[in-house]
Amino acid sequence: MARECRRVIEISRRPYAYRTSHRLDELEFVQPDGTQLKLLLKDLRRSELGPARRVKPRLVHNPRREVEAYRVLADANLGTPICHNSGKHWLLLEKVQGVELWQVGELATWVDVARWLAAFHDHFASKPPSSVALLDYDAPFFRLWPERARRKHPELRRVLSGYDRVIKLLISQRRTLIHGEFYASNILVAGSRIAPVDWEMAGMGPGVLDLAALLSGWGDSERTAIAAGYRDVSSEVLSAAQLHLALQWLGWSADWTPPPEHARDWLVEALAAAERLGL
C-alpha cells in the first residue's frame, strides 16, 4: 500500500476544515520537481475521535479497520483515494479534489454512483478479502441493534418482535466487501471519478446495506431511478436494509444524535420500513 518513497519537503500542516470524526490534518509538500502535493493525515486513535469519542460504541471502533480497508482497496483500481502510507493508527491519504455527492443535484450522477457501487460489490464478491480487522455483518451483528434502539425508543417493541425475519433476509444475500456508511456525505465526485472516503465501518456483508445508505433521503421515484443503476433488488430486501440502518443510528448511543449530514428522523424511517415489511 505504501508508495515508493521520494524526497519531499513539508511546508505546512493545519487541521482540515471538513473532518468528520477522527482528527484530520491537511499537509502540503513540495516535490523535487517543484510541484506541490496536498495530502490528508488521519489519526485513527480513539483519543482523536473528538466529540464522537463519548458516544461511538467501542464494539465498532477498531483503528486497524480503515488501514486494512485501504490495503484491500489499493489494487482494485476503482478510483478510491490513494493511500500513500500508513501506520498502526494513522493513514496518509490523497486529498481528492472533488465535491461531496450530497451537493450534486443531477440524478444522473447518483445513478453513476449506484453503478460504481455495483462494480465495487461485484469485484469483492469474486475476490473476498480476509481480515480480522474488517467488520463481520453477520447475524450476531444484526442482533445487536434492535435491543439497543428499543431501550431508547420503547415504541419500537411491537414492530421488532418479528425482527428475525429481517436478519434472515439480510444474511441470505450475497456477501461482499461493503463500505458500511455509504452515505452521500462520504462520497466524493471528481468528474467521472467516484471516490468514497471514511471506511471506518468497512466489512464483509450484504451489499444492499450500502445501496440503502445511498438511497436515504430520496423520495420513492428518485430511489427507484437510482437503484436501477445498481441492479434488481427486491423491495423486501431493500426495506430490511433500510430498517437495519435506521436501528443502527437509533442504537448508537442513548444520548447521541446524528451529525448534521445524517440528521434524519430515523425513528420515522424505522417505523416506515417496518410497516413496508408488515412487522
N, C-alpha and C positions, 0 to 999 in steps of 0.2 A: 504493500500500500504506500509506503514511503517513496517519494520521488528521488531521483538522482540529485545528490547534494551539489549545489552551486553556490559560489561565494556571493552573498548579498549583504547589504548594509541596512539595518533597521533605522529608519529616520523618524518614525512616530508611532505612538501607541495610545489609544484612547478607548474609553468604553463605547461600545456600539449602541447607537440610539434605539435600535429595533430588537434588542434581546427579548426573548420570550420567557424563559425560565432560568437556565443557568447563566452565569456570568459569561459575557461575550465581549471580547476586545477586538477592535479593528487595528490591524498592524499594516504599516506601509513600509515597503522596502525599495531600495534601488538596486537593480541588477547590473552586472558588469557592462552591459551594452547601454546603460543609461536609462533604460525603461523602468517605470515604476510598477510595482506589484502590490496589490491590496489583498490581504488575507484576513480571515477571522480566526481568532484563538478562542476555543470554547473550553471552559473549565467545568468538568463533569462531576466534581466532588459535591456531595450533598450539602456541605457547608456553603457552597456558592450558588445555591438554588434561589436565594433571595426570599421574598415573601412566600413562595411556593413550598419552602422547606417545612413550614409549620403544618401544612395540610396534605402534602403529597404522601400517599401511603408508602411505607417502607417496602411493602411487598412488591411494588412495581419499580422501585428505584435500584438501578444497577449501573454504575458508571462505565462498566465494560461493555454494556449492550450497544451503545451508539458507536463506540470504537469498532466493535465486531461487525456492526451493520455496514459501516463504510468499507471494512476489509472485504466483505462479501460482495458489495456493490462495485468494487474497483474494476473488476474485469468484465462487467456485464454490458458496458457500452450503452447505457440507457440515458445518459445525459445528466446523471446526478452530480452534485458538486464534487470536485476533485478533493481528495484528502491528501495533502502534501506530506503530512507527518502526524504521528500520534504517540501518546504515552499511555500510562495506566489510567490516568484521569483527565486526559486532555486530547483535543483534536485541533489540527491546524488545517483550515478549510479554505477552499476557493471562495471568494466573495462573488457570487453570481450577480451580474448586472441585469436584473430582471425586476418584474413587478409581481406582487402577491396576487394570486388568482382572484381573490375577492374584489380586487379593484378593476377587474376586467368584466365589462358588461356584455360582450359579444358571446352569445350562447355557443357559437361555433367553436370558440376556444375551449369552453368547458367540455364539449364533445371530444375535442382533440385530447384533452387531459384524460377523459374516460378511455379513449383508445390506447393512450400511453399506459394507463393502469392495466388494461387487459394484456398488453405485451409484457409488462413487468411481471404480472402474475403467471403468465404462460412460461416465461423464461425460468422462473424459480420453481414452478411446479415440476418441470422436467429436470431441473438441477437443484434439488433441495439442499440448502446448506445445513451443516450440522454444527451446533454450538450451544453450550450450556448457558451462554450469556443471553441468548435470544429468548424472549417470552414464548411460552407454550400456550396458545389459545385453545385449550382443551376443555373437557367437561368440568374438571375441578376449578379452572379459572373462571368459567362462565357462572359457576355456582356461587362464587364469592360475592357477586354484586347485588343480587336481589335482596338478600338479607341486610346488607349494608344500606341499600336505598330505603328499604322498608322501615328501618329504625328511625330514619329522618322523616319519612312520609308514610304514616300508617295507612293512608287511603289506598296504598298500593297492595295491601294484603290480599284482597279478593282476587285481583287480576293476576297476581303472581302465584296463585295456588296451582296453576297449570303450567308453570314455567319449565318443567321437564321437557315438554314438547318443543319449546324454543331451543333448548340445549340440543335435543336430538336433531333438529333441523340444521343447526349450525355445525355440529361435528360431523354431519353426513356430507358436508360439502368438500370439494377438493381442497387439500391443504397446499399452501404455498407460502413464500415469504410475504409478509404484509407490513405495511408502514405502521399501522396501529392508530395513527391520528391523521388520516389523510384528509384533513380539512383545508379549505381554500387558503387559510392564513399560513399554512405550511407548504404551499406550492408556489414556486417562482416560475414565471413565464418570461422567457427571453427570446423573442422572435418565435422560431419554431421549436426552440429548446424548452423542455419541461423538466424542472429540477426541484423535486421535493426536498425539504430540509427537516431538521429536528426528528431524527429517527430514534428517539429515546424509548419508544414503545414498540420497536420492531420485534417481530417474532414469526413463528410458524402458526398458521391458522387459516380460516376460510377467507378468501379474497373479498367476499361480499361485505365484510366489515369496512374495508377501505372504500368500496363503492357507496355504502350507506353514509359514510362520513362526507364524501364528496357531494352527495345529493342534499345534505342537510341545509335547510333554509329555503329551498326552492318549492314552488307550487307543483301541483300534480303534472301539468302539461310539460313544464320545464324538466322535471325529474325524468319523465318518460323519454324526452328527447336526448338528455344527457346519457341516461342508462343505455340507450340504443347504441351509443358509441362503444360501450363495453362488450356486452353480449347479452343473450337472453338470460334473464334471471327471473325466477318466479316471484310474483308479488308476495307470496307467503314467506319465502326465504328472506327477501329484502326487508319485510316488516319485522322478522325475527332479529335481523341485524340491527335495524333501527331501534328496536326495543332494548337490545343489549347496550348499545351506545348510550342511550338515554339513562339507563340504570347505572352505567359506569360513571357518568357525570354526577348523577344524584348520590351515588355511594362513595364518591371520592373522599369526603370528609364531612362530619356533622356541622362544622361551622365554616364551610367553604362555599364560595360562589364562583362560577366560571369567570375567566378573564373576559374583557370586552369582546375579543374576537370570537369567543364561543358562547356569548351571552344569549341564550335562547331559553324559552320556558321548557326545560327538559322534562318536567313533570307532565305538562300537557302533551309533549311528544311521546312520552312513555305510555300514557293512557290511550292516546290515539292509535299507537302501534298495537297495543294490547287489544283494542277494540277491533282493529282490522284482522287480528288473529283469532277473534272470537273468544278471548280469555275473560 
